[in-house]
């Protein structure tokens, strides 16, 4: 991973918050609040995913991920009722991209999922108490900036040798576990 820092995440949070607040104020008379919030959620999620891809050293999927995000957004737009589920679906896509590109194990990915849930709660709390798009988006991405503190958790266990050399299942299991460990080691 390129040198990612909390401070860079704070700057990104501020940029997204300003972009969202200005866009909401300028376009609310034209589109209405709910539709505009959906557009802002989709735009912020898409731009954040592009940002994450630009910060990752992983080269695979740089074209496929944005294309899949766009397809996912279209599907979400037409199938997910309500703003809350719309937001959660986009947060889920962000979590998935970050888990695939920045975390080497399931525990790290689960910690990131908890961080995403905390970010949603912070954004909802800010929205309810202040009714400010700026503070809601700022709170969400400020919590998201903490993902750099999630430790990379990789199992250091050696493959368990098969107890019975004739047991094909145990050999296949040991081979699969070794392959998964090689896939999840940091590059």
C-alpha positions in Angstrom: 0.0 0.0 0.0 1.2 3.5 -0.7 1.9 5.4 2.4 -1.6 6.0 3.7 -2.2 8.2 6.7 -5.0 9.5 8.9 -4.2 13.1 7.9 -4.7 12.3 4.2 -8.0 10.7 5.2 -9.0 13.9 7.1 -8.2 16.0 3.9 -10.3 13.6 1.8 -13.1 13.8 4.4 -13.1 17.6 4.2 -13.1 17.6 0.4 -16.0 15.2 0.2 -17.9 17.2 2.9 -17.4 20.5 1.0 -18.3 18.9 -2.3 -21.5 17.4 -0.8 -22.6 20.5 1.0 -22.1 22.8 -1.9 -23.8 20.3 -4.3 -26.7 19.8 -1.9 -27.3 23.6 -1.4 -27.0 24.4 -5.1 -29.1 21.5 -6.5 -31.8 21.0 -3.9 -34.3 23.4 -5.5 -33.9 21.5 -8.8 -33.9 17.8 -7.7 -35.4 17.6 -4.3 -33.7 16.3 -1.1 -34.1 12.6 -1.4 -33.1 12.2 -5.1 -30.2 14.6 -4.5 -29.0 12.7 -1.5 -29.0 9.5 -3.5 -26.9 11.2 -6.2 -24.5 12.5 -3.5 -24.2 9.1 -1.8 -23.5 7.4 -5.2 -21.0 10.1 -6.2 -19.1 10.1 -2.9 -19.0 6.3 -2.9 -17.7 6.1 -6.5 -15.1 8.8 -6.0 -14.0 7.3 -2.7 -13.6 3.9 -4.4 -11.5 5.5 -7.1 -9.4 7.2 -4.4 -8.9 3.9 -2.7 -7.8 2.2 -5.9 -5.3 5.1 -6.5 -3.8 4.5 -3.1 -3.4 0.8 -3.4 -0.4 -1.0 -4.8 -2.5 -3.7 -6.2 -2.7 -3.5 -10.0 -5.4 -6.0 -10.8 -9.0 -4.8 -11.1 -8.4 -1.1 -11.6 -10.8 -1.0 -14.5 -13.1 -3.8 -13.4 -13.8 -2.4 -9.9 -15.2 1.0 -11.1 -17.2 -0.8 -13.8 -18.6 -3.2 -11.2 -19.3 -0.3 -8.9 -21.2 1.5 -11.7 -23.2 -1.7 -12.4 -23.9 -2.2 -8.7 -25.0 1.4 -8.4 -27.5 1.0 -11.2 -28.8 -2.2 -9.7 -29.0 -0.6 -6.2 -30.8 2.4 -7.7 -33.5 0.3 -9.2 -34.0 -2.3 -6.5 -33.2 -0.9 -3.1 -36.1 1.0 -1.5 -35.4 3.9 0.8 -32.4 6.1 1.5 -31.1 4.1 4.4 -30.7 0.8 2.5 -29.3 2.8 -0.5 -26.6 4.2 1.9 -25.9 0.9 3.4 -25.5 -0.8 0.0 -22.9 1.8 -1.0 -21.1 1.6 2.3 -21.0 -2.2 1.7 -19.4 -1.7 -1.7 -16.8 0.6 -0.2 -16.1 -2.0 2.5 -15.7 -4.7 0.0 -13.2 -2.7 -2.1 -11.2 -1.8 1.0 -11.2 -5.3 2.3 -9.9 -6.7 -1.0 -7.3 -4.0 -1.7 -6.0 -3.1 1.8 -6.5 -6.0 4.2 -4.7 -9.4 4.2 -7.1 -11.4 6.4 -10.6 -11.9 7.5 -10.1 -10.4 10.9 -8.9 -7.1 9.4 -11.8 -7.1 7.0 -14.2 -7.6 9.9 -12.6 -4.8 11.8 -13.1 -2.7 8.7 -16.8 -3.7 8.6 -17.2 -2.5 12.2 -15.5 0.7 11.3 -17.9 1.2 8.4 -20.8 0.6 10.8 -19.4 3.2 13.2 -19.0 5.7 10.3 -22.7 5.2 9.3 -23.7 5.7 13.0 -21.6 8.9 13.2 -23.1 10.3 10.0 -26.7 9.5 11.1 -26.0 11.1 14.5 -24.6 14.2 12.9 -27.5 14.4 10.5 -30.1 14.1 13.3 -28.5 16.6 15.6 -27.3 19.2 13.1 -29.4 18.6 9.9 -26.1 19.5 8.1 -25.0 17.6 5.0 -21.5 18.9 5.6 -21.3 17.6 9.1 -22.8 14.2 8.1 -20.4 13.6 5.3 -17.5 15.0 7.3 -18.3 12.6 10.2 -18.7 9.6 7.9 -15.4 10.1 6.1 -13.6 11.2 9.3 -14.4 7.8 10.8 -13.5 6.1 7.5 -10.1 7.8 7.7 -9.3 5.5 10.7 -9.1 2.5 8.4 -5.3 3.0 8.3 -5.2 2.0 12.0 -6.6 -1.4 11.3 -3.7 -3.9 11.8 -2.8 -6.3 9.1 -3.6 -9.7 10.7 -2.0 -12.7 9.0 -1.9 -16.1 10.5 1.7 -17.3 11.1 0.7 -20.9 11.6 2.5 -23.4 9.4 0.4 -25.7 7.3 -0.9 -28.6 9.4 0.5 -31.8 7.9 -1.9 -34.6 7.2 -2.0 -37.1 9.9 -2.5 -40.0 7.5 -0.5 -39.8 4.3 -3.2 -41.8 2.4 -5.9 -39.4 3.5 -6.6 -37.3 0.4 -8.9 -34.9 2.2 -6.3 -33.9 4.8 -3.7 -33.3 2.1 -6.1 -31.3 0.1 -7.1 -29.3 3.1 -3.5 -28.6 4.0 -2.7 -27.5 0.4 -5.7 -25.2 0.3 -4.8 -23.6 3.7 -1.3 -23.0 2.5 -2.5 -21.5 -0.8 -4.9 -19.2 1.2 -2.0 -18.1 3.4 0.1 -17.3 0.4 -2.7 -15.2 -1.1 -3.2 -13.2 2.1 0.5 -12.4 2.8 1.3 -8.7 2.3 3.2 -8.0 -0.9 
